[in-house]
Amino acid sequence: MRLSQTLFVTLREDPAEAEIPSHKLLLRAGYIRRIGSGVYAYLPLMWRVLKKISQITREEMDATGAVECLLPQLQPSEIWRESGRWDTYTKAEGIMFSLLDRQDRQWGLGPTHEEVITTIAKELIRSYRQLPLHLYQIQTKFRDEIRPRFGLMRGREFIMKDGYSFHDSTQSLQETYQKMDQAYRNILTRCGLSFRAVEADSGAIGGSGSQEFMVLADAGEDEILYSEDGAYAANVEKAVSLANAAVTSSFIEFAKLATPNVESIEALSEFLGISASTIVKTVLYEAAYDSGIKVLALVCIRGDQLINEVKLQNELVKLSANYQAKTVVSLKIPDAASLDKKLPLGYLGPDLSSDYFIGSVQQIVRLADHTVVSLVGFVVGANEHGHHLVGVNWGENMQIPEIVADIRRALPGDRAINDPSQFLRSARGIEVGHIFQLGTKYSQAMNANYTNEQGENLPLIMGCYGLGVSRLAQAAIEQSYDKNGIIWPVAIAPYHVILVVPNVSEQEQMKVAQELYCQLNQAGIETLFDDRDERAGVKFKDAELIGIPYRLVTGKSLQEGLVELVERKSGNVEKIPLSQVISTLQTRLSS
């Protein structure tokens, strides 16, 4: 491609809208252009990058036996109501764009396609002989982000590869799941990225197990925890660990102590001269179920630990059937103004009386993290302003809450649960892929069944596999750039080489460049020809900004039969004979 014949405009200053390096560079280098909040146009250079990532993805997906298709972006609300997710996606989470047609029928713009593919499977899959089946697509998705930010990282419109598999056994699902694990590793490796596969929470998609693929980068929105030996890695929302041992309590006898104006763990620890690990902290949450019922949750955790609200919500989801519900649509610490003014906030204990809440909620659920169960002689709120109980023991002075589970947040420095000799470390990551073992969540809800070999009618077992194509492209930049611009990995760079003519009015420079341009393209070396009538300094700055792996310059060294070859990543400059340009680049690009 000749730069003089395409739409190519670069910026010298960082756009005000951009917050992270990759977003700034994509805008400055002319790869994308903002059209609206969270909506971007992919300009020619960007489109080449996206096509390369898509092609690598297709090759790896096809190699597993998956078959490509294309599903509708416009989806009727009926199939989302059938799965039970319409209200979750349009009201509770509010991430689906919904609209009415001229007959006042409700539709949604697809943020994901579980409902569509399950509808197709329900209508077309009849027998176990058709299984396993794996379909995938690469297309644009739409999500109404509350706060679109970071360019293509969190936009309202983005390109995604999503795939769905159908099985007649859990073993078959796990076999495909493992194939997808390897396929995603292959894709990211071929794209030249440093990444880590981590255990993850399944979130609104659901299912029994899932794994995220994180591109490691300082600007990553996700925190991951991993063991030093690399044997364990998980998103912080999912991570489990062994908490450090609690300090032995100094309180032997049970008593109620006055603790005036001591409403935080830090203040209480200092006031009593004790470790926070000997305190049981009680936190009040409000959970709203999709049935409309609200429940208050009293959550107990060790004073030196933090509550993982994702884990807490998962525990409350398990109770959905008790409230004629399928899921929890919101979880929050209630506004103090909405609570009984007599409620002793800051001094709550696990045995707080339900009398405070009569008439305002259906029920109080009491939960405790594993960390509090083994405590002896601990300190806890007395459910009375300005007072705490000390020397408390479970079963003697207080009953253990009815639900005991892992609801603490794992922290860097904790011991790894798979090997207590290993300690967890923290890193930032950008989620670019997520694979799920859905099981029968959607097939049961939507009556997508098949007949097994014994003639039984059973729900299809499903898997789901997503990969953010446009997000992956920006993540690659976040992982590889310098003060001068982007440094693309060779495999996904828009072009392999940028051919620069310092002075287009010099006939010899243009003549040699024209010949090289033809030869390079004939040799399969993708070449961007900067034949613009611009100063050499402008061209060199633009070449570094857009990040093409190699730069060829037909400058003054032509007098010696040489051209200048610059490697973008290292900055190394060398002069090579014209006769060796093709062979030299072929060697470099294949290494």
Secondary structure, DSSP 8 states (H G I E B T S, - for coil): -BGGGS-----SS--TT--SHHHHHHHHTTSEEEEETTEEEE-HHHHHHHHHHHHHHHHHHHHTT-EE----SEEEHHHHHHHT-HHIIIIIS--SEEEE-TT--EEEE-S--HHHHHHHHHHH--BGGG-SEEEEEEEEEE---SS-BTTTTB-SEEEEEEEEEEESSHHHHHHHHHHHHHHHHHHHHHTT--EEEEE---TTT--SEEEEEEEE-TT-SEEEEEETTSS-EEETTT---B-------S--S-EEEE-TT--SHHHHHHHHT--GGGEEEEEEEEEEETTS-EEEEEEEEETTS-B-HHHHHHHHHTTGGGGT-S-EEEEE---GGGS-TTS-TTS--TT--GGGGTTT-SEEEEEEEHHHHT-EEEEEE-SSTTEEEEEEEBTTTB---SEEE--B---TTSB-SS-TTSBEEEEEEEEEEEEEEEETHHHHHTT-EEE-TTS-EEE-EEEEEEEEHHHHHHHHHHHSEETTEE---GGG-S-SEEEE-S-TT-HHHHHHHHHHHHHHHHTT--EEEE--SS-HHHHHHHHHHHT-SEEEE-SGGGGGTEEEEEETTT--EEEEEGGGHHHHHHHHHH-
